[in-house]
Amino acid sequence: MTPSRVALYITSLLWLDLTYAKIGYFWHITDLHYDPFHNSQELHRGCKHNRGNSEHSHRNGRHRDHTCDSSWPLIQSAAAFMAERHPDTLEFVLWTGDILSSSMEHLNEEIKLEAVRNVTDILSRTFSSQFVFPALGHNDPPPSRKLVDMWMQWLPTEALQTFETGGYYTIEQSHSRLRIVVLNSVLWAGGATKTDGPHRGRSQWEWLEHVLSKARRKNEMVYLVAHAGPGVEERHNAGSSSASGGGELTPTANARLLHVIRAFSDVIAGQFYGHRHADTFRLIYSEGRPVSWALLAPSLTPRGAGSISNPGLRLYKFESNTGKVLDYTQYYLDVTNTRGEAHWAIEYNVTQYYGLREVSAVSLDTLAEKIRNYHDRGLLAKYLTALRVRHTTDISDCDAACVHVHFCAITRADFHEFRTCVHNPASALASRACHNSAAILLYAILILISS
């Protein structure tokens, strides 16, 4: 076959691929932290909790608007906005846990389940023609028959069986090659030791590897979805008991999940998590090469764990047959506006905002390198502004050491590697140089072959 015929053949294949590529959309909502005792009727007011004869007011100077979890008006506002904004080609919704406020931790299960039911009902009305795929967070009730009854409208029988026993499930779609795998990260967190979590956690590992192996055999692509994913929270010591007890994966679970992701990176089309109340991303490497990415969506609640941010909602654009993510639009609500209006607005489109040619592990690896460049303060400002969903950010507070910690969190998902990266910047530079050298060598070989 002549070079011209080869070029024509490749062009034809690309044209056919584009012709038959079906573009779809899905919402990702996370960390609602709904507080049914929040009795403020206006989004810009400080929250009050009525518990019996006592009343607790939460106000903290200029940040009083960010000291409360989500009120019912905020939940309604988000639902109404998504109902108004979602396109005709919306295919599903990822709902990644922490439905309830942490202030409800000591209340009985019936009160918690009633609050979950209220949120379930409003999502059911909002997305009457779409499936919602929920994942459990560490503030949520454990899997039970009552949760199954609530969510059976969205999940098939096989998924409900594994959900009831372990809180995890998979969705196999007949119309596309995309499989959705929803994990119960609570089973791999530090708090799981208080229940029968270790046993069910082991079962989830076996189940996950079986599902991923099956997906590979069937030539499927997979979305990994969970409340908490692998990697380190910049504000915590990696692997500390305080961090893992708050929903973070244990060091052992984190390392094992990274191993699984590397082993099946050829079938994992994307990872979607919440938990951190921040807009960021994580990269997984194999032998120095970026092989998988995870996108962490910001919370709906404006109240943060160690930080504060504005409420966020995220709409993804993707190829529905392959699962390839093409772009996403991040929306936000400024809860500090003095008029108290619930005005949702576009914060950014990720490819335009960061100048990405595509959403891939390689392009996000390049972005991480640019963020690390302390002299490019413009890109750093964009990242830090998005991190807190346009809550006031002063980048002068983030010096070179601060920038390096962010870089380590993005590129060192292993707890030990993160600590090494933070304490020894030279090691991070060396590993990246090794990666770059390999790329240069490969490029040189290709030049020699083609000459």
Order of alpha helices (4+ residues) and beta strands (2+ residues): alpha-beta-beta-beta-alpha-beta-alpha-beta-alpha-alpha-beta-beta-alpha-beta-alpha-alpha-beta-beta-beta-beta-beta-beta-alpha-alpha-alpha-alpha-alpha-alpha
